[in-house]
Amino acid sequence: MRETWKVSIRRACAVLRAERSSHHDRSRRPSQAALAGRIKEICETRVRYGYRRVHVLLRREGWAANAKRVYRLYKELGLQPRNKTPKRRVKARLREDRRDAVAVNETWAMDFVHDQLATGRKLRILTVVDTFSRFSPAIVPKFSFRAPDVIEVLEQVGRAHGFPKTIRVDQGSEFISRDLDLWACQRDVTLDVSRPGKPTDNAFIESLNGKFRAECLNTHWFMSLDDARRKCEAWRRDYNEVRPHSAIGNKPPIEFAKRSVAHGPP
């Protein structure tokens, strides 16, 4: 009867002159195809999301995957966002009378973003954000804006969400007009005007505008003004109701705003 001899992997590879790295056990880890597929689906519609925001959305959907696994699959699929803007290395010094908002509707910020239709016609888009909750009450595109148009938008969102105590603006002609100043006086709203050439004075709206451009304006063609309105409003609703925001615990702004209203200022 022939005896059976057990030979170590090291000796067997040495005899066969084979690399030890070529011998390995079959993986017992369950397939990650479904998870990888879902990650790819999310990134196809949210092209500027990094793996951390993708992980937050997956956890909301019930996927039992930690951030390390999501990161590994995210890299294997080659989904890293490109052309990231380098961070500024110079600290911005704001005016001494500035202070952070501590409640919803204490401070809003607004600005204009410029884009165009597929036909080349120029668009101006008014963006507004609450600096405490990061909730955006309005993103409105038009071919041109005058002070009465800005007032009309503020009246609409003010009746829906309440009027702020302060609105931070730059020195654009629509924002320093007599019409807007009169409206602010009537509504007991303070217009906090940034210093010339100092966009960091209005950093919250600059942050919103950067996300809006990367995730909406740079990923869509606008065929008409109505088309632009639909797509901008769809992005605004997604930003308010779905998009995780790292500054507020990866909650969507609407959830943070509602919680803040329910419990009052911290």
C-alpha positions as CSV (number, residue, x, y, z in Angstrom):
1,M,0.0,0.0,0.0
2,R,1.4,3.4,-1.1
3,E,1.8,6.0,1.6
4,T,0.6,9.5,1.1
5,W,3.2,12.2,1.9
6,K,2.3,15.8,2.8
7,V,4.6,18.4,1.3
8,S,4.7,22.0,2.3
9,I,3.8,24.7,-0.2
10,R,7.3,26.2,0.2
11,R,9.0,22.9,-0.7
12,A,6.6,22.0,-3.5
13,C,7.1,25.4,-5.1
14,A,10.9,25.0,-4.8
15,V,10.8,21.6,-6.5
16,L,8.6,22.9,-9.3
17,R,10.5,26.2,-9.5
18,A,7.2,28.1,-9.2
19,E,6.6,31.3,-7.4
20,R,4.9,30.9,-4.0
21,S,2.7,33.9,-4.7
22,S,1.1,31.9,-7.5
23,H,-0.4,29.5,-5.0
24,H,-3.3,30.8,-2.9
25,D,-6.5,29.6,-1.4
26,R,-9.8,30.3,-3.1
27,S,-11.4,33.4,-1.5
28,R,-14.4,32.6,0.8
29,R,-15.5,36.3,0.8
30,P,-19.0,36.8,-0.6
31,S,-19.2,38.5,-4.0
32,Q,-19.1,42.3,-4.0
33,A,-20.7,42.6,-7.4
34,A,-24.0,43.9,-6.2
35,L,-22.4,46.5,-3.9
36,A,-20.0,47.6,-6.7
37,G,-22.9,47.9,-9.1
38,R,-24.8,50.1,-6.7
39,I,-21.7,52.3,-6.1
40,K,-21.3,52.7,-9.8
41,E,-25.0,53.6,-10.2
42,I,-24.8,56.3,-7.6
43,C,-21.6,57.8,-9.1
44,E,-23.1,57.9,-12.6
45,T,-25.8,60.3,-11.4
46,R,-23.8,62.1,-8.7
47,V,-20.5,62.5,-10.5
48,R,-18.9,64.8,-8.0
49,Y,-19.5,62.6,-4.9
50,G,-16.5,61.1,-3.2
51,Y,-16.6,57.7,-1.4
52,R,-17.6,59.2,1.9
53,R,-20.9,60.6,0.6
54,V,-21.5,57.5,-1.4
55,H,-21.0,55.5,1.8
56,V,-23.6,57.7,3.6
57,L,-26.2,57.0,0.9
58,L,-25.5,53.3,1.0
59,R,-26.0,53.2,4.7
60,R,-29.3,55.0,4.3
61,E,-30.3,52.3,1.8
62,G,-29.5,49.5,4.3
63,W,-26.1,48.2,2.8
64,A,-24.0,46.7,5.6
65,A,-20.7,48.0,4.2
66,N,-18.1,50.0,6.1
67,A,-16.3,53.0,4.6
68,K,-13.1,51.0,4.0
69,R,-14.9,48.5,1.7
70,V,-16.7,51.3,-0.1
71,Y,-13.4,53.1,-0.6
72,R,-11.7,49.9,-2.0
73,L,-14.5,49.3,-4.5
74,Y,-14.7,53.0,-5.3
75,K,-11.0,53.0,-6.3
76,E,-11.2,49.6,-8.2
77,L,-14.0,51.1,-10.3
78,G,-11.9,54.2,-11.0
79,L,-14.6,56.6,-9.7
80,Q,-12.4,59.2,-8.1
81,P,-13.5,62.8,-9.0
82,R,-11.1,64.6,-11.2
83,N,-9.9,68.2,-11.5
84,K,-10.4,69.0,-7.8
85,T,-9.6,72.7,-7.0
86,P,-6.6,73.0,-4.6
87,K,-7.5,74.5,-1.2
88,R,-6.4,78.0,-0.4
89,R,-3.4,78.3,1.8
90,V,-4.1,81.9,3.0
91,K,-6.4,82.5,5.9
92,A,-9.2,85.0,5.3
93,R,-9.8,87.6,8.0
94,L,-13.5,88.6,8.2
95,R,-14.8,91.8,9.7
96,E,-14.8,92.0,13.5
97,D,-18.6,92.4,13.7
98,R,-19.2,89.2,11.9
99,R,-20.4,86.2,13.9
100,D,-21.6,82.7,13.0
101,A,-25.3,82.1,12.8
102,V,-26.8,80.0,15.7
103,A,-30.3,79.5,14.4
104,V,-32.3,78.9,11.2
105,N,-33.2,82.1,9.3
106,E,-30.7,84.2,11.3
107,T,-28.4,84.7,8.3
108,W,-28.9,84.0,4.6
109,A,-26.4,84.5,1.8
110,M,-27.1,85.1,-1.9
111,D,-25.2,85.6,-5.1
112,F,-25.4,85.1,-8.8
113,V,-24.0,82.3,-10.9
114,H,-23.6,82.7,-14.7
115,D,-24.2,80.1,-17.3
116,Q,-25.8,79.8,-20.8
117,L,-28.3,77.8,-22.8
118,A,-27.2,75.3,-25.5
119,T,-28.0,78.1,-28.0
120,G,-25.4,80.4,-26.3
121,R,-27.9,82.7,-24.7
122,K,-26.6,83.9,-21.3
123,L,-28.3,82.9,-18.0
124,R,-28.1,84.5,-14.6
125,I,-29.0,82.2,-11.7
126,L,-29.8,83.6,-8.2
127,T,-28.7,81.3,-5.4
128,V,-29.7,81.6,-1.8
129,V,-28.6,79.6,1.3
130,D,-29.2,79.6,5.0
131,T,-25.7,79.8,6.6
132,F,-26.7,77.8,9.7
133,S,-28.6,74.9,8.3
134,R,-27.1,75.0,4.7
135,F,-30.7,74.8,3.4
136,S,-31.1,76.5,0.0
137,P,-34.6,78.1,-0.2
138,A,-34.1,79.3,-3.8
139,I,-32.1,78.7,-7.0
140,V,-33.7,80.7,-9.8
141,P,-32.4,81.1,-13.4
142,K,-33.5,84.1,-15.6
143,F,-32.1,85.8,-18.6
144,S,-31.6,89.0,-16.6
145,F,-32.1,90.1,-13.0
146,R,-33.0,93.5,-11.7
147,A,-33.6,94.5,-8.1
148,P,-37.4,94.0,-8.3
149,D,-36.8,90.4,-9.6
150,V,-34.6,89.7,-6.6
151,I,-37.2,91.2,-4.3
152,E,-39.9,89.0,-5.9
153,V,-37.8,85.8,-5.2
154,L,-37.1,86.9,-1.6
155,E,-40.8,87.5,-1.0
156,Q,-41.7,84.1,-2.3
157,V,-39.2,82.2,-0.2
158,G,-39.8,84.4,2.8
159,R,-43.5,83.6,2.9
160,A,-42.7,79.9,2.5
161,H,-39.8,79.6,5.0
162,G,-39.8,82.9,7.0
163,F,-37.7,86.0,6.5
164,P,-34.0,86.2,7.7
165,K,-32.6,88.7,10.1
166,T,-29.5,89.3,7.8
167,I,-28.7,88.6,4.2
168,R,-25.0,88.6,3.1
169,V,-24.5,90.0,-0.4
170,D,-21.7,91.3,-2.5
171,Q,-21.6,94.8,-4.1
172,G,-23.6,93.9,-7.2
173,S,-25.9,96.6,-8.6
174,E,-29.0,94.5,-7.8
175,F,-28.0,94.1,-4.2
176,I,-27.0,97.7,-3.4
177,S,-30.0,99.3,-5.1
178,R,-32.5,101.5,-3.4
179,D,-35.3,99.1,-4.1
180,L,-33.7,96.2,-2.2
181,D,-32.7,98.6,0.6
182,L,-36.3,99.8,1.0
183,W,-37.6,96.2,0.9
184,A,-35.0,95.2,3.6
185,C,-36.1,98.2,5.8
186,Q,-39.8,97.2,5.5
187,R,-39.0,93.6,6.3
188,D,-36.6,94.5,9.1
189,V,-33.8,92.7,7.3
190,T,-30.1,93.8,7.5
191,L,-28.1,93.7,4.2
192,D,-24.6,92.7,5.1
193,V,-22.5,93.8,2.1
194,S,-19.1,92.2,1.5
195,R,-15.9,94.1,1.0
196,P,-14.9,94.7,-2.6
197,G,-12.7,91.8,-3.9
198,K,-13.3,89.7,-0.8
199,P,-15.3,86.6,-1.8
200,T,-14.3,85.0,1.5
201,D,-16.6,87.5,3.2
202,N,-19.5,85.4,1.7
203,A,-17.9,82.0,1.9
204,F,-21.2,80.0,2.5
205,I,-22.7,81.1,-0.8
206,E,-19.4,80.5,-2.6
207,S,-19.4,77.0,-1.3
208,L,-23.0,76.4,-2.5
209,N,-22.2,77.9,-5.9
210,G,-19.1,75.6,-6.3
211,K,-21.2,72.5,-5.6
212,F,-24.0,73.8,-7.8
213,R,-21.6,74.3,-10.7
214,A,-19.8,71.0,-10.4
215,E,-22.9,68.9,-9.9
216,C,-25.5,70.6,-12.0
217,L,-24.3,73.3,-14.4
218,N,-21.2,71.3,-15.6
219,T,-23.3,68.1,-16.1
220,H,-26.3,69.4,-17.9
221,W,-27.2,71.1,-21.2
222,F,-30.0,73.6,-20.9
223,M,-32.2,73.7,-24.0
224,S,-34.5,76.5,-22.8
225,L,-35.2,78.6,-19.8
226,D,-37.9,76.3,-18.7
227,D,-35.5,73.3,-19.0
228,A,-33.0,75.2,-16.9
229,R,-35.6,75.9,-14.2
230,R,-36.6,72.3,-14.0
231,K,-33.0,71.0,-13.8
232,C,-31.9,73.7,-11.3
233,E,-34.9,73.0,-9.1
234,A,-34.4,69.3,-9.2
235,W,-30.8,69.8,-8.1
236,R,-31.9,72.2,-5.3
237,R,-34.4,69.6,-4.0
238,D,-31.8,66.9,-4.1
239,Y,-29.3,69.1,-2.3
240,N,-31.8,70.0,0.4
241,E,-33.4,66.6,0.9
242,V,-30.8,63.9,-0.1
243,R,-27.3,65.1,-0.4
244,P,-25.2,64.4,2.7
245,H,-23.5,67.5,4.2
246,S,-20.3,66.8,6.2
247,A,-20.6,70.1,8.2
248,I,-23.9,69.0,9.7
249,G,-23.1,65.4,10.5
250,N,-23.8,64.0,7.0
251,K,-27.4,64.9,7.2
252,P,-29.3,66.6,4.4
253,P,-29.9,70.3,5.1
254,I,-33.7,69.9,5.4
255,E,-33.4,67.4,8.2
256,F,-31.0,69.5,10.1
257,A,-33.1,72.6,9.6
258,K,-36.3,70.9,10.9
259,R,-34.4,69.5,13.9
260,S,-33.0,72.9,14.7
261,V,-36.5,74.5,14.5
262,A,-37.9,71.8,16.7
263,H,-35.2,72.1,19.4
264,G,-34.4,75.8,19.1
265,P,-30.9,77.4,19.0
266,P,-28.1,75.3,20.6
